[in-house]
Amino acid sequence: MSSIPMLDLKKQLAGIKDEVVGEVLGVIESGQYILGRMVGRLEEHAAAYIGAKHAIGVASGTDALALSLRALGIGPGDEVITTPFTFFSTVEAILYLNAKPVFADIDPDTFNIDPSKVEEKITAKTRAILPVHLFGYPAAMGRILELAGRHNLKIVEDCAQSFGATINRNGQKAGNRNGQKSIERKSLKTGSFGDAGAFSFYPSKNLGAYGDGGLITTDNDEMERQIRLLRNHGSSGGYIHHYVGFNSRLDELQAAVLLVKLKRLDAYNEKRRQKAALYGRLLSAASIKCPSADDGASGHVFHQYTIRHPRRDAVREKLQGQQISSMVYYPVPLHLQPALRFMGHKEGDFPRAEAASREVLSLPIYPELEDSAIKRISKIVCSV
Ligand SMILES: Cc1ncc(COP(=O)(O)O)c(C=O)c1O
């Protein structure tokens, strides 16, 4: 039996190789490698795709989070509420600014931050909410926007896993950008709700580069101006520096690759949804669920297909025995990470995140994954 990886980027490349090679060669031959035509084009296309006024390319998703928070003026003494069930960099970005991360537990049905738990954590020092659209499933932005509007808080969306994910309105009215606007649209993309959206182009992301990269979306002209300066040593050129900034630029080669993939992203995401639907049908025989998949109103992009299983480790072992990869995202919630001991948390503080860490298992999902592989995987998962 052949092995099944979590992700197969070589298969993806096979479908786009000629175009990618042509674009990459074009950049190499242009002699312009930093902040040139390709980054500008990607920013334009990404802003239009997400439905944001601006998009700014940066060096990574982590930097996208940190620069967004910095441009909102968040710093020492400020509290930022986020989820304990996410990748570590969500909280690193807050700590880079010497601000205080404050955790709010997750909704067990979606793995995303629970807005009612967020509300319990708001204090006079709270400046922002940082929801993560984990595994490609949009966080409950309607309620988060409402809370932010009521308490005058900023929102930075962590969209590292959710390029192209939407919240579908079913004709309902919804607030946008801190509830200031009320708009009626059928669906809105993640990254268009908050004051800023932070995206990652890490190669394994559903829109991935061939190296590191990130992007920030915002409707705020002043934030855009600041982020453009901050990513380039605080300078707009001419060796005049308005801020002490960073070297955090998306490079031309990555932008060229991303432009090729962005054109195909809707098709890739649709394939992921089809794969997820097949998993859903096959796994339901054993009452195994990918919790967030149940909500038909959301435009989940299935960056991961993550189930809960009471015997998770046994399932993982059995899959491994058949050379099938699976991953545990994430085995230790952030409040119990060794690096964050100084925050003084203990086991039991966020029981839903802790339960998720014990029970989750992400199964292979990517547009090129064969249906026969999904059938093979599902059969093994159902047999444990
Ligand atoms: C939820 C989340 N936030 C932030 C990041 C950071 O992105 P990057 O690796 O591009 O810095 C990642 C991925 O790596 C992520 O999964």
The ligand as an SDF file (V2000), in Angstrom:
LIG
                    3D

 16 16  0  0  0  0  0  0  0  0999 V2000
   -2.8630   30.3840   13.2980 C   0  0  0  0  0  0  0  0  0  0  0  0
   -1.5280   30.8410   12.8310 C   0  0  0  0  0  0  0  0  0  0  0  0
   -1.1260   32.0950   13.1270 N   0  0  0  0  0  0  0  0  0  0  0  0
    0.0530   32.5620   12.7070 C   0  0  0  0  0  0  0  0  0  0  0  0
    0.9080   31.7890   11.9630 C   0  0  0  0  0  0  0  0  0  0  0  0
    2.2450   32.3570   11.5990 C   0  0  0  0  0  0  0  0  0  0  0  0
    2.5260   32.3910   10.2620 O   0  0  0  0  0  0  0  0  0  0  0  0
    4.0460   32.3330    9.7340 P   0  0  0  0  0  0  0  0  0  0  0  0
    4.5290   30.9360    9.9000 O   0  0  0  0  0  0  0  0  0  0  0  0
    3.9310   32.7380    8.3110 O   0  0  0  0  0  0  0  0  0  0  0  0
    4.8230   33.2980   10.5370 O   0  0  0  0  0  0  0  0  0  0  0  0
    0.5300   30.4790   11.6160 C   0  0  0  0  0  0  0  0  0  0  0  0
    1.3350   29.5710   10.7850 C   0  0  0  0  0  0  0  0  0  0  0  0
    2.4280   29.3050   10.7600 O   0  0  0  0  0  0  0  0  0  0  0  0
   -0.7150   30.0020   12.0710 C   0  0  0  0  0  0  0  0  0  0  0  0
   -1.1140   28.7640   11.7750 O   0  0  0  0  0  0  0  0  0  0  0  0
  1  2  1  0
  2  3  1  0
  2 15  2  0
  3  4  2  0
  4  5  1  0
  5  6  1  0
  5 12  2  0
  6  7  1  0
  7  8  1  0
  8  9  2  0
  8 10  1  0
  8 11  1  0
 12 13  1  0
 12 15  1  0
 13 14  2  0
 15 16  1  0
M  END
$$$$
